[in-house]
Amino acid sequence: MTRVIARRFNDRYGQVFPEPPALLTSSPEVPELDGRKTSKSYGNAITLSMTADDTAAAIRKAPTDSQRRITFDPINRPGVSALLTTAALCSGRDENDLADQIGDAGAGALKKLTTTLGNDFLAPHRQRRNDLAQDPPPCRRRPAHRKPARERNRPTDPRGSPNRNGHHLLIDSYP
């Protein structure tokens, strides 16, 4: 998205912004915990608002199969492969290397490893989110000189608000 914006701006106004390079990972698609696409309505996403315990609970609920040996096979074993992909992206290692490391330990060991790697990877991002929530950036704060809306809109004249002609209408004075 940034590249598109930079190109369009530069085409219109001249060379102002350098076009950022593409950042491509080894995984073209990141499946979520159940192998489907990420969706809040599916309830299969790991979000920054989750605590470490929430993340562990979500990973424990991820579907796997009954085979004891852990292998990376996205076609035949989408649940196990989704967990291996998540662990690989969090650790910077290859999915097949992680599968060989776990070996015959089973799905429980895979889920523990994914939970540990995921929480370690997300910890600094969660801390930054918490720091921003406690002390938002200055640009988001209301200027000190500006009153809240409920105080700004309050009429200062005890007779009420003036109409278009500048005359004050007093409801109590009508017969």
C-alpha positions as CSV (number, residue, x, y, z in Angstrom):
1,M,0.0,0.0,0.0
2,T,2.8,2.4,0.8
3,R,4.5,1.7,-2.5
4,V,1.3,2.5,-4.4
5,I,0.8,5.7,-2.5
6,A,4.4,6.7,-3.1
7,R,4.2,6.0,-6.8
8,R,0.9,7.9,-7.3
9,F,2.2,10.9,-5.3
10,N,5.5,10.9,-7.3
11,D,3.7,10.6,-10.6
12,R,1.6,13.7,-9.8
13,Y,4.0,15.9,-7.9
14,G,7.4,14.8,-9.0
15,Q,10.0,12.6,-7.2
16,V,9.2,13.4,-3.5
17,F,9.1,10.0,-1.8
18,P,11.5,7.2,-2.3
19,E,9.6,4.0,-3.2
20,P,10.0,1.6,-0.3
21,P,11.3,-1.9,-1.2
22,A,8.9,-4.9,-0.9
23,L,9.2,-6.9,2.2
24,L,8.5,-10.5,1.4
25,T,8.6,-13.4,3.9
26,S,9.2,-17.0,3.2
27,S,5.5,-17.6,3.9
28,P,3.2,-16.1,1.2
29,E,0.1,-16.8,3.3
30,V,-0.2,-17.0,7.1
31,P,-2.9,-19.5,8.0
32,E,-4.5,-19.0,11.4
33,L,-5.0,-21.6,14.1
34,D,-7.5,-23.7,12.2
35,G,-5.9,-23.5,8.7
36,R,-8.5,-21.1,7.3
37,K,-8.1,-17.5,6.6
38,T,-7.8,-15.0,9.5
39,S,-11.2,-13.6,10.6
40,K,-12.5,-12.2,13.8
41,S,-15.9,-13.8,13.0
42,Y,-14.2,-17.2,12.8
43,G,-12.5,-16.6,16.1
44,N,-9.2,-18.1,14.9
45,A,-6.9,-15.1,15.1
46,I,-4.3,-14.3,17.7
47,T,-4.5,-10.6,18.5
48,L,-2.3,-8.2,20.4
49,S,-5.1,-7.6,22.8
50,M,-4.9,-11.2,24.0
51,T,-2.9,-11.9,27.1
52,A,-0.3,-14.7,27.2
53,D,-2.9,-17.0,28.8
54,D,-5.5,-16.1,26.1
55,T,-3.0,-17.0,23.4
56,A,-2.2,-20.3,25.1
57,A,-5.9,-21.1,25.3
58,A,-6.5,-20.3,21.7
59,I,-3.6,-22.4,20.6
60,R,-4.8,-25.3,22.7
61,K,-8.1,-25.2,20.9
62,A,-6.5,-25.4,17.5
63,P,-7.5,-28.6,15.6
64,T,-4.8,-31.2,14.9
65,D,-5.0,-34.9,13.9
66,S,-4.4,-38.2,15.6
67,Q,-1.0,-38.9,14.0
68,R,1.8,-39.0,16.5
69,R,4.6,-38.0,14.2
70,I,4.6,-34.2,13.4
71,T,5.2,-33.4,9.8
72,F,4.7,-30.3,7.7
73,D,2.1,-31.2,5.0
74,P,-0.3,-28.3,4.3
75,I,-2.5,-30.4,2.0
76,N,-3.2,-33.4,4.2
77,R,-2.6,-31.9,7.6
78,P,-3.7,-28.3,7.6
79,G,-4.1,-27.9,11.4
80,V,-0.6,-29.2,12.2
81,S,0.9,-27.2,9.3
82,A,-0.8,-24.0,10.4
83,L,0.7,-24.4,13.9
84,L,4.1,-25.2,12.4
85,T,3.9,-22.1,10.1
86,T,3.0,-19.9,13.1
87,A,5.9,-21.2,15.1
88,A,8.2,-20.9,12.2
89,L,7.3,-17.3,11.6
90,C,7.7,-16.4,15.3
91,S,11.1,-18.1,15.5
92,G,12.6,-17.4,12.0
93,R,13.1,-21.1,11.4
94,D,11.9,-23.5,8.8
95,E,8.6,-25.5,9.3
96,N,10.3,-28.8,8.4
97,D,13.2,-28.1,10.9
98,L,10.6,-27.5,13.7
99,A,8.7,-30.7,12.7
100,D,11.9,-32.7,12.9
101,Q,12.7,-31.2,16.3
102,I,9.3,-32.2,17.7
103,G,9.4,-35.6,15.9
104,D,7.2,-38.2,17.7
105,A,6.4,-36.0,20.7
106,G,2.9,-35.3,19.3
107,A,0.5,-32.5,19.0
108,G,0.8,-31.5,22.6
109,A,4.5,-30.7,22.2
110,L,3.7,-28.8,19.0
111,K,1.1,-26.7,20.8
112,K,3.5,-26.0,23.7
113,L,6.2,-24.9,21.4
114,T,3.9,-22.7,19.3
115,T,2.6,-21.1,22.5
116,T,6.1,-20.4,23.8
117,L,7.4,-19.0,20.5
118,G,4.2,-17.0,19.9
119,N,4.2,-15.4,23.3
120,D,7.9,-14.6,23.1
121,F,7.4,-13.0,19.7
122,L,4.4,-11.0,20.7
123,A,5.7,-9.8,24.1
124,P,7.5,-6.6,22.9
125,H,4.5,-5.7,20.7
126,R,2.1,-6.2,23.6
127,Q,4.3,-4.1,25.8
128,R,4.4,-1.3,23.3
129,R,0.6,-1.4,23.0
130,N,0.2,-1.3,26.8
131,D,2.6,1.7,27.0
132,L,0.7,3.6,24.3
133,A,-2.6,2.8,26.1
134,Q,-1.2,4.3,29.4
135,D,0.4,7.3,27.8
136,P,-1.0,8.1,24.3
137,P,1.1,10.0,21.9
138,P,0.7,13.8,22.2
139,C,-1.0,14.1,18.8
140,R,-4.0,12.1,20.1
141,R,-4.5,14.2,23.2
142,R,-7.0,17.0,23.3
143,P,-5.3,20.4,23.4
144,A,-5.2,21.8,27.0
145,H,-6.7,25.2,25.8
146,R,-9.8,23.5,24.3
147,K,-12.8,22.8,26.5
148,P,-14.8,19.6,26.2
149,A,-17.7,19.8,23.7
150,R,-20.3,19.8,26.5
151,E,-18.8,23.0,27.9
152,R,-18.2,24.7,24.5
153,N,-21.8,24.3,23.4
154,R,-23.3,25.7,26.6
155,P,-24.8,29.2,26.1
156,T,-23.0,31.9,28.1
157,D,-26.0,34.3,28.1
158,P,-28.5,33.5,30.9
159,R,-31.3,34.6,28.6
160,G,-30.6,31.7,26.2
161,S,-29.2,31.5,22.7
162,P,-29.8,34.3,20.2
163,N,-31.8,33.6,17.0
164,R,-30.6,34.5,13.5
165,N,-31.5,38.2,14.1
166,G,-29.6,38.4,17.3
167,H,-32.7,38.6,19.4
168,H,-33.0,36.4,22.5
169,L,-36.1,34.3,22.7
170,L,-37.5,33.8,26.2
171,I,-39.9,30.9,26.4
172,D,-41.2,32.1,29.8
173,S,-42.2,35.5,28.4
174,Y,-44.8,34.1,26.0
175,P,-48.4,34.4,27.2
